[in-house]
């Protein structure tokens, strides 16, 4: 079983030709409402990839919160520990450009009240991994990681977004309580800078960060796939299948969830990463975050025959 402690949002999505510059207004013909939040997205990706999944976090006592919880339940995700709080359910405002790039603003809402104490009843179920992101309060995320470590549960940390204003000591503490760090190239550079780690290209920087923080680093590289660095000076590369992206929203969340599902199924980190890279590529072929996330059968077909 996988436990995801993370954010849940309602996504309001606009599609435009180009993402507006500061001070610029662009018109979109309409907007769409979709389920979102990095935590709930990653839980969905894991469940669709075949893992038994529990999601913990917080939603408001409002229509959005009840609807979003019901959506997760329809995916087969256990929401028995999901807290209902006196704060509006989180909301994300997403602008998607014609070339597939996106810009996102998140109003945290109920996510600010998520409490790691809600996981107390979970550890007895002996989950294989706790999956974390950075859209909940830093202190609660760190507490959850430490409790997982105390119970012998592996921690997969997606440092997205890199928390604003976090100091080196706090970030080191979080890394010390985690087993695998997943970052994109921007997050890799930001987290390395906080720890005063320097390096050349992504391979060198990931290895330097892995060595300094004592953690395995999985860096995602967009169309170039991903790499794994353990701090030993060399990296293992994973090529992404060639695709024409339609919408990159949710690709990173897909990778995180499918990676955790692969590890839960007994795959090696390398095997799980290759599967996760393929799944993330598939997720770029359709619009939306969760709506584009593939199921296990589609990932299998893509890996074996190159077809979705």
Residue pairs with C-beta under 8 A, 6 or more apart in sequence:
1 51
1 52
1 53
1 54
1 125
1 126
1 127
1 128
1 264
2 43
2 46
2 51
2 52
2 53
2 54
2 127
2 128
2 129
2 130
2 131
2 260
2 261
2 264
3 53
3 54
3 55
3 56
3 119
3 122
3 127
3 129
3 130
3 131
3 148
3 153
4 39
4 40
4 42
4 43
4 46
4 53
4 54
4 55
4 56
4 130
4 131
4 132
4 257
4 260
5 39
5 56
5 57
5 114
5 116
5 119
5 130
5 131
5 132
5 136
5 140
5 141
5 144
6 37
6 38
6 39
6 40
6 42
6 43
6 55
6 56
6 57
6 131
6 132
6 133
6 135
6 136
7 37
7 38
7 39
7 40
7 57
7 90
7 106
7 108
7 111
7 114
7 133
7 135
7 136
8 35
8 36
8 37
8 39
8 40
8 55
8 57
8 58
8 59
8 65
8 68
8 69
8 72
8 82
8 89
8 90
8 110
8 111
9 35
9 36
9 37
9 40
9 68
9 89
9 90
9 91
9 92
9 106
9 107
9 109
9 111
10 33
10 34
10 35
10 36
10 64
10 68
10 89
10 90
10 91
10 92
11 33
11 34
11 35
11 36
11 91
11 92
11 94
11 289
12 31
12 32
12 33
12 91
12 92
12 93
12 94
13 31
13 32
13 33
13 34
13 94
13 95
13 96
13 249
13 288
14 28
14 30
14 31
14 93
14 94
14 95
14 96
15 28
15 29
15 96
15 98
15 287
16 26
16 27
16 28
16 95
16 96
16 97
16 98
17 26
17 97
17 98
18 26
18 97
18 98
19 95
19 97
19 101
19 102
19 103
20 26
20 95
28 95
32 288
34 288
34 289
34 290
34 291
35 44
35 68
35 71
35 72
35 289
35 290
36 92
36 94
36 289
36 290
37 57
37 68
37 90
37 92
37 111
37 135
38 133
38 135
38 158
38 160
38 253
39 55
39 57
39 131
39 133
39 135
39 136
40 55
40 57
40 68
40 72
40 290
41 250
41 253
41 254
41 257
41 289
41 290
41 293
42 131
42 133
42 158
42 253
42 256
42 257
42 260
43 53
43 54
43 55
43 72
43 75
43 77
43 131
43 257
44 72
44 75
44 77
44 257
44 290
44 293
45 253
45 254
45 255
45 256
45 257
45 258
45 261
45 279
45 283
45 290
45 293
46 53
46 131
46 257
46 258
46 260
46 261
46 264
47 53
47 75
47 76
47 77
47 257
47 261
48 75
48 257
48 293
48 294
48 295
48 296
49 257
49 258
49 261
49 262
49 275
49 279
49 294
49 295
49 296
49 299
50 261
50 265
50 296
51 260
51 261
51 264
51 265
52 78
52 264
53 76
53 77
53 78
54 77
54 78
54 79
54 80
54 81
54 122
54 125
54 127
55 72
55 77
55 78
55 79
55 82
56 81
56 82
56 83
56 114
56 118
56 119
56 122
57 82
57 83
57 111
57 114
57 136
58 82
58 83
58 84
58 85
58 87
58 110
58 111
58 113
58 114
58 115
59 65
59 66
59 68
59 69
59 82
59 83
59 84
59 85
59 89
59 90
59 110
60 84
60 85
60 86
60 87
60 88
60 89
60 109
60 110
61 84
61 85
61 86
62 88
62 89
64 88
64 89
64 91
65 84
65 89
65 110
68 89
69 79
69 82
72 79
72 82
73 79
81 118
81 119
81 121
81 122
82 118
83 113
83 114
83 115
83 118
85 110
85 113
87 109
87 110
87 112
87 113
88 109
88 110
89 109
89 110
90 106
90 107
90 108
90 109
90 110
90 111
90 135
91 106
91 107
91 109
92 104
92 105
92 106
92 107
93 104
93 105
93 106
93 107
94 102
94 103
94 104
94 249
95 102
95 103
95 104
96 102
96 247
96 249
96 287
100 245
100 246
100 247
100 248
100 284
101 248
102 247
102 248
102 249
104 249
106 135
108 135
111 135
111 136
112 136
112 137
114 136
114 137
114 140
115 140
116 140
116 141
116 143
116 144
116 147
119 130
119 144
119 147
119 148
123 147
123 148
123 151
123 153
126 153
127 153
128 153
128 154
128 263
128 264
129 153
129 154
129 155
129 156
129 260
129 263
129 264
130 144
130 145
130 148
130 153
130 154
130 155
130 156
131 156
131 158
131 256
131 257
131 260
132 141
132 144
132 145
132 155
132 156
132 157
132 158
132 178
133 141
133 157
133 158
133 159
133 160
133 256
134 141
134 158
134 159
134 160
134 161
134 162
134 163
135 161
138 163
138 166
138 170
138 174
141 174
142 170
142 173
142 174
142 177
145 155
145 157
145 174
145 177
145 178
146 177
148 154
148 155
148 177
149 155
149 177
154 179
154 180
154 263
155 177
155 178
155 179
155 180
156 178
156 179
156 180
156 182
156 256
156 259
156 260
156 263
157 174
157 175
157 178
157 180
157 181
157 182
158 182
158 183
158 252
158 253
158 256
159 181
159 182
159 183
159 187
159 191
160 182
160 183
160 184
160 187
160 252
161 187
162 187
162 190
162 191
162 194
166 194
167 194
168 194
168 195
168 196
171 191
171 194
171 195
172 195
172 213
175 181
175 213
175 214
175 215
176 213
176 214
176 215
178 215
179 215
179 216
180 215
180 216
180 218
180 259
180 269
181 191
181 209
181 210
181 213
181 215
181 216
181 217
181 218
182 218
182 219
182 220
182 252
182 255
182 256
182 259
183 191
183 217
183 218
183 219
183 220
184 219
184 220
184 221
184 222
184 252
185 202
185 219
185 220
185 221
185 222
188 202
188 205
188 206
188 209
188 217
188 219
189 205
191 209
192 198
192 199
192 205
192 208
192 209
195 209
195 212
195 213
197 205
197 208
197 209
197 212
198 205
198 208
199 205
199 206
199 207
199 208
199 209
202 219
202 221
202 227
203 227
203 229
203 234
203 235
206 217
206 219
206 227
206 229
206 235
207 217
207 229
207 230
207 231
207 232
207 233
207 234
207 235
208 231
209 215
209 217
209 229
210 216
210 217
210 229
210 230
210 231
211 231
211 232
212 231
214 231
216 228
216 229
216 230
216 269
217 228
217 229
217 230
217 231
218 226
218 227
218 228
218 259
218 269
218 273
219 226
219 227
219 229
220 226
220 252
220 255
220 280
221 227
221 240
222 240
222 248
223 240
223 245
224 239
224 240
225 237
225 238
225 239
225 240
225 277
226 237
226 238
226 240
226 255
226 273
226 276
226 277
227 235
227 236
227 237
227 238
228 235
228 236
228 238
228 269
228 270
228 273
229 235
236 270
238 270
238 273
238 274
238 277
239 277
240 277
240 278
240 280
240 281
241 278
241 281
241 302
241 306
243 281
243 284
243 285
244 285
245 284
245 285
246 284
246 285
246 286
246 287
247 284
247 286
247 287
247 288
247 292
248 284
249 287
249 288
249 289
249 292
250 283
250 288
250 289
250 290
250 292
250 293
251 280
251 281
251 283
251 284
252 280
253 289
253 293
254 276
254 279
254 280
254 282
254 283
254 292
254 293
254 294
255 276
255 277
255 279
255 280
256 276
257 293
258 272
258 275
258 276
258 279
258 280
258 299
259 272
259 273
259 275
259 276
260 272
261 272
262 271
262 272
262 273
262 275
262 276
263 269
263 272
267 275
274 303
275 299
275 303
278 299
278 302
278 303
279 293
279 294
279 299
279 302
281 302
282 292
282 294
282 298
282 299
282 302
282 308
283 292
283 293
283 294
284 292
285 292
285 308
286 292
294 302
294 308
298 308
301 307
301 308
302 308
